[in-house]
Amino acid sequence: MFTLNNNFKFYKNYFLKNYIPLFSKREKNYISVENEFLILKNKIQQQKKDIIFFFNNKKSHPRWRFSSYDTIPPLPPKAVIFRKKGKKISLGLKIINGKEFVGYISLQGNDMGTMYYRKNKKILNSNGNYFILVDDNYEIEKDIKSSITKKKFFYKIKKFITQEDKDLITHITKVKFQYLIRDLKKTDKDLWLKISSPIRWIDTKLNKKGLHLLRCLLTQRIYENKISKKTKEGELRNFFKDGYILLPFEKINKKLIKKILTKISTYKSNMLSDIKWKKSVVKHLKKDNQNDVHIDSFHNTFKVWVYPKNINKTLGPLHIIPGTHKNDIKKLKWLFKISNSKIGYKEPSFRLTNNNMKIFPKLVPILPIKNKKTIIFVNTYAFHKRGKIKHNLKRITYRIAGDNDGGVKRYNPFY
Ligand SMILES: [Fe+2]
């Protein structure tokens, strides 16, 4: 069993020594990445400096965090991002037969989530099964930037949270809902920025009074209000009911996909990325954290997969517990428990343990429509997992390329 070396001085030196010319020279002053991203050469020197600065900074607490195949977004909380006007990257560590390879993970563009590393003088790339650099002292600035004011937040509570919601929170927490509101009003600025942001879990005592439940319920009610006219009829009815739909790929085109995504996400089509398909290869792993039943965030999130017609149970199809994208009392009770543990530090896409599985209905494998290439739209706030892939087999699916969180980019759900 390979154990990670926590001597980050070693990694810094290794990285700088094996510095990868990810950006190959195409024009005199420009360097192009897969012909798409033009970056000035001196920016790369700047990136090198940032990396040295990061490792030399006493405040940095670097750690490697495992990321399986096709983990979207490939950015765990507290992932370290290096950016200087150029392409966003992080550092990755790949282990092959006990040997380490340090390289880049692209965090932008069509190759988002791809790690580039050097092996035997060749530049190779990998779609996952690597470690990504995280820093326990690091907050994702971009999340906090989208926070909303207290005034707006309380206005939304007043407008969307029903008396039943309040009673439910009180029932589960055994603390009166008004005490949560009272304490929320008193929070300082730093905490407030996090509470009203898309950060998946916040480490605060307020979760004992139901803060996490309120964040889940409020975002659900805001979403329901936006989709209220679309849920009853039409081809998307089952999506809103079960949390997923399957459609034959031959009957769909890019325009239609965008139309469906705008309907289910309520975002305008210019907020969605263009549809370009990216092949995603997932191999069998002994320990694959995508095999754990989990939810992606505290609010509705939307992903898309295209399955070739041959995907079967041995190829690890997605599994889902239909209908669990809605916050019922069972889910909220579970959320209350887990939000008051420290698990969120490690994994804010909360995992459902085997013990808790019994509380919820059964997982259902999502298989392609018979003999048809199939497109799948999924609300990944429902419980889901990747099925186990049999040894020596690999699963090929298609995902939407780019910085789109696997379907629809996640914006602040309190908006
Ligand atoms: Fe997921």
Residues whose N, C-alpha, C, O or C-beta is under 5 A from the ligand:
A	BS01	LIG	D296 T380
